[in-house]
Amino acid sequence: MRVRKAWVVLAISFFLSFFTINSSALQLSYLNIKMRNFLIHGKFQLFSFTEEGIPEQLNPRIGRYVSPFYVVHFGLLYSEACRGLVDSSKNHWLEDATLKYWYGTSPPPSLQNFRAALDWLLTNADGTTYGVTHFLYNFDWPYSHYPSGVIKAPWWSGLTDAYAIVLLLRGYDCFKDTRYLVLAEKLYDSVLTPISKGGSLTHWDGLPWIEEYVDPRVSIKEYSHVFNGMVYAYFGILAFEQARDVARGSSTALLASIAQHVYDFDMGYWSYYDAMGNPANIKYHDINSALTADSRISTAIPPEVRQRWAVGVQYPILFLIYGPKSIAYYHLWLEILLLTTLYYIIIIKVTYGAS
């Protein structure tokens, strides 16, 4: 085979590998984590579940743990078992287009698992350690650009505390247990309490911002300002104010803050995960893009931002240009190399094998 033909075949193989990767990039990123878990922990999985449906996450760097956020996340999936039994026209019953991007499959929706998730929240809400109510994270979390590169336990999340309100409001609708409303109100007050007083609220350019990651030992000036964390927290605050007819109007100020700062997360056809300069990975870019199209904030997001970020969702291969230089990044390049080699061998064999 001539050199020129070999280069043509190589170019075709390279193009085909990009096309293949682009069509399954998100799934491949999950596969990467499962493979690392298998190599390090001997388990080819992301989650396992207790008999009550409580998720236990497996992370290559941390090991096995229960994340309060994922209890809320899977609890929302379980709550779908109650949707047809209540008035689901309320804000906290709006369907979330981002749920499909959070990895892991769960047991099917059931009232039993829904209630178990709610009861987990009641049991694990901590209202004494910092003076206001939180779901504490009792494991260290590695975080690039964060002070010392890690969030030290115990820490809390304004995202989790606020988004749990949505689950609790659904729980009250379904089971009429007033304990869920009591906890929802405590979380509402906690999230809107300044970080200096034990809460999750800070200010960015004069506007309120709810922090996803709060390590009380870190200077407020060093907090990360995570886009998806702020938006999910806003959803929780908005849901509580509408469901309980609260006149404080904090959600209005939060929406104005999202609108003012969205360009701080804009990379063109991709998004930043936070305001510290960490680009989003494929999962979080998909989530960021889906959030900008959500009816609760879409009117506050410039159309050109929504359109550009949607391009990154359609062509996740752009991760190789914009994404963080993580293990997943190099793993994706390795997969492209392996696929290119495989396609090259196949094309050569089919085209020249008989000659």
N, C-alpha and C positions, 0 to 999 in steps of 0.2 A: 504494500500500500504506500502510495506516495505521501511525502511529508505534508503537502497542501491538503490532501484528503483527510489525513489524520487530524489536522488542526480544525477542519470543518466539523468532523465527527466530535471532537473535543468541545467545540463551541456549542454544538447541538446538545451534547450531554450536559454541559454546564447550564444551559437554558432550561432543560427539562428538570434538572435538580432544583433550580430556583422555583419553577412552577409547582413542583411537588411540595417543597418546603412551605411555600406561600399558602398553599391550600390546607395545610395542617400544622401551622406554626404553633398555635396555642396548645394543641394536644401534645406536640413534641416537647414543649416546655414543661408540661406536666410529667411526661415520660422521663425527662431529664431528672426531675426531683425523685421520682420513684426509683430510678436506677441508682442514684446516689444513696437513697435510703437503703436499698438492697445491699450495696457495697459496704456501707458503714454499719447498718443496724440489722441486716439480714431479713428485712421486710420490704417487699415490693408493693408499697402502699403509701397513700397520703393520709388517710383517715381510717380509724376503726370506730365502732360504736358500741356503747354499753347496751344492755337489754332495754333500757329506757330511751335509747336513741341519742344519748349525750355523746358528742364527737370527741375523740381523742386524736390529736394531730401528731404526726411523726415528721420531724424536721431533720435534715442531714446534719445540721450544726448543733441543734439543741437536744434532740431526742424526742421522747414522747411527753406530751403535756396536754392540758385542757385550756384552750383559748376562750375567754369569755365572748369574744366577737363571734366565733364560730358556733357557740351555743345559741346566740341570737340569730345568726344566719340560718342555721338548720331549723331552729324554732320557727322562723318565718316560713320555711318550706313546709314544715309539719302543719302550720296553721291553715294551710289551704284546705285541710279536711273540714274546717269550720266555715269556709267562705259562703257556701250555699245555705247555711243555717242562720245567718245574721244579715243585718243591713250592711252590705259591703260597698256602699256608695261613699262612705266616709274616707277622709284623706288617708288615714292609716291603713286602709285596705287597697290603696292604689297598687296596681301590679308594678313590680320593679324589673325593668328590662336588663338590669345588670346581674341579676341572680345567676344567669346562665354562664357568666364568665368566672364565677368563683369556683375553684376546682373542688373536685370530690363529688361523688354521688352519695345520696343518703337513703335511709329507709323511706318507704313511701309515706305521704302525709297521713297522719292519724291523730285523733284527739288525745290518745294516751301519750304519744311522744310530745305532742304540743304542750300538754300539761306538765310533763316531766321537765321540759325546757324552762317553762315558767317557774316551776318549783325550784329549779336550780338557781334561777335569778334571785328568788326570795332567800334562799339559803346562803348564797355567796355575796350578797350585797353587804358591803362594809361601810358602816356609817360612823365609826369611832376613830379609826386610825388617823384620818386627816380632817375630821370635823364635819365633812359632808360625805354624801354617799357615792361610792365607787365600786366597780368590779376590779379588784386588784390583780395585776399580772405578776405572778410570783416566779418568773424566770427572766434571765437576762436576754435582751434582744439585740443582736448585732445590727448596726445601722451606720452605713457609710456617711461621713461628714458630721455625724452627731458627736458631741464632746466625748472624747476617748473612744469613739467608734462603737459604743455600745450603750444601750439604755439599761440601767441597773435596776434589778428588782428590789423592792416592789415599786411598780409604776402603774399608771392608769391611762385610760384612753377616753378622750371626750367623744370620739366617734362611737365607741361601744356603749358608753353611759347614755348618750342621747338616742342612739338607734334602738337600744333596748326598750325605749318608751313605746316605739311602734308595736313591738311584740306584746308588751304589757297591755296596751290599749286593745289590741286584738283579743288578748286573753280575757280581759274584762267583758268584752262583747260576747264572747263564747261561753264563759263559765260564771259570770256575774260575781266574781270573787273580788271584794273591795280591796284586798291586800295588794292587788296588781295596780290599782289606781293610786294607792298610798305610795308605793314604791316609784311609780311613774312620776309623781309630783316631786318626790325627793330627788330623783335624777334630774328632772327639769331644773330645779333650783341649783343642784350641784354643778351642772354643766355651765350655767350662766353665772356662777361664782368665779371671781378672778382667781387665777392660779396662785397669786400671793396669799390668798385666803383658803387655799386647799381645793379650788375648783379647776375648771378647764378653759376658762375664758381669758384671752389676752386681746390686745389691740394691735392692728397693723395699719399704719398710715391713718390713724384716727378712727378706724372702723373695727368692730368686734370680729374676732376670729376664734373659733373653737379648735383647740389643739388635739390632734389625734394621739400624740405621744407626750405624756407628761411625766417627766422625772423631776420630782420636787427639789432635787439637789442641783439642778442645772439652772443657769441664769436664764431668765425669760427671754433675753435678747438672742439666745442660742436655739430657740425652739424652731421646728422645721416647717411649719405651715403646710400641711399636706392637703392637696386639693380634694381627693375623694373623701378624706376624713371630715373636712369641713362641710361638704355637701350632704353626706349621710347624717351628720349631726344636725344640720339645718332641717332635714326631713323630720327628724325626731322632735325638734322644737316646734316646727310648724304643725305637726300632727297633734301635739299636746295642746297648743293654743287653740286650734280649731275644735278639737274634741271636747275640751273642758271650758271653752269660751273664755279664755284668758286674754285680758286686754293689754298686757304689757307690750305686745308688739315687737318682741325681740326678734322674731323671725324676719320681720321687714328689714331690720338693720343688718341681719346676717346675709340676706339676699343681696342687699346693696353692696356688701363687702365682697361677696363672690363675684358680682358683676364688675367691680372696680379692679379686682386682682386676677381675673382669668388670664389676662395677657402675660402675667408673670409665670404662667405654666405653659405658655405656647412656644413650641419649638418649630413651628411650621406644619409639617405633616405628622407631627408626633407631639407628645406632651411630656412635661416634667412631672415627676411624682410629687415633688415638694419644691419649696422655694429655696432650698439649700443647693440646688444644682444637680440633684439626682434625677436622671431621666427615668421615665416609667419603663418597666418591662412590658412584655406583650400583654399580659393579663391586665395590668393596671392602665395601660393605654386604652385597651378596649373598654374598661370600666369608665375611665375619664370621658371618653367619647360618648358612651351611652348616657352618662349622667348629664352631659350638656344638652341632650335631646329630651330629657325628662320634662314633662309638662310643668313640674314644680319650679324649674329654674330656666327653662329654655328661652323664655322671653327676656331674660337678663343676660343671655350669652350672645355675643355678636355672631351673626350668621356665618361670617367667613371663618371664625374659629371652629364652629361645628362642622363646616364643610371640609376644612383642612384636616381636622382630626379624624373625620370619617374616612379619608383617604388612607390613613395609617391602619385603620381597621380592615379596610378592603385589601390592603397590601402589607400584611404584617412583616414581610421580608424587609421593610424599611427599618425594622429593629436593628438590622446589621449596620445601618448608617447612624441612627439616632440613639440606639439603646445603650445602657450601661455595659461596660466591659466586665461582665460577670462570668461565672462558670457557664451559665446558660448561653451567653453570647458565643463563647468559644465552642461549646457543645454544638451549637447550630452550624457554625462553620465546618466543624468536623463532619456533621451529617451531610452537608452539601458536598464536601470532598468525597465522602464514601458513596453518595448517590451518583455523583458525576462519574466516578470510576465504574460503578455498576452499569450505568447507562452506556458508557463508552464500550465496555466489554460486550454488552448485549447487541449494540448497533453494529459493532465490528463483526461479531459472530453471525448476525443475521445477514449483513450486507456482503461479507467476504468469506463467510464460512464454507461456502460451496466451491469457491474458486481455488 
